[in-house]
Amino acid sequence: MRARKSSGLVSTRGAIRLITNAMMGVAFGLTFGLALVVTNPAVAALLRDSEARIVFVVTLVTTFAIGATLTGAVFILFEDKEF
């Protein structure tokens, strides 16, 4: 009987990989926000005339960061499994 391996998320390497995925999500969120403001004049006007800039940026960044982190966790958990 083979010894049970610990999950890839529990190790230091797994944590670093999750942090890397979160940083990638932050970069994608900022890029998407910039592209949205540049291509959509209504969004640019809304952000120019109100104090919603911080909420807009924080919402996009956290949404993309959480999504990328969860996706990275799924990939880490299933990369060693064979189906």
N, C-alpha and C positions, 0 to 999 in steps of 0.2 A: 504494500500500500504506500502510495506516494505521500510525502509530507505536504501539508496544505500551505500554499503560498499566501502571503499577506497581499491585500489589495494594493494596487498601484497608487491609490490616493493617499494611503496611510504614510507612505515614505516621504522623505524630504524631496526626493526627485518628483514625486507626484504633486506635492504642494507647489514646487517651482513651476511645473507645467501648468497648473491651474492659474497661478498668478500671471503667467505669460499669456494664457488665453484671455484672462480678464483685461490685461493691458491691450491686447489686440482688439477686444471689443470696444474699449474706450476709444482707440484710434479710429475704428470703423464708425462709431457713433459721432465723433467730431467731424469726420469726413462727410458723413451723410448729412449732418446738420448744415455744414458749409454748402454742400451741393444743393440742399433744399432752399437755403436762403438765396443763393445765387440764381437758381433757375425759376423760383416762384416769387414774383414781385409782391403778391399779397402777403406772404409770410414775412418778407423783408419789411414791408410797411407796418405790419402788426408789431414786429419786434422793434422797429425804429420809434414808434409812437407810444410804447408802453414799457412797463418795468418787468415784462415777462421774459426777458433775456435769460436770466439765471435759471428760471424754471424750465425753459425750453432746452437749454444746454444740459442741465442736470438730468432731466427726464430722458433725453436721447442717450446720454452717456451711460446712465445706469441700466437702461433697457438693453442696450447692446452689450454692456459688460456682463450682465447676468446671463444673457442668452449665450454668449461665447463661453462663459465659464461652465454652464451646465452642459453645453455641447462637448466641451473638452473633457468633462468628467465622464460623460457617456463613452467617448472614444477611449479614454484611459481604461475604463472598466472592461470594455469589450475587446480590446486589442489583442489580448492573450487567449481569449476563448475561441474555440473552434466549433463551428456549427455543422 
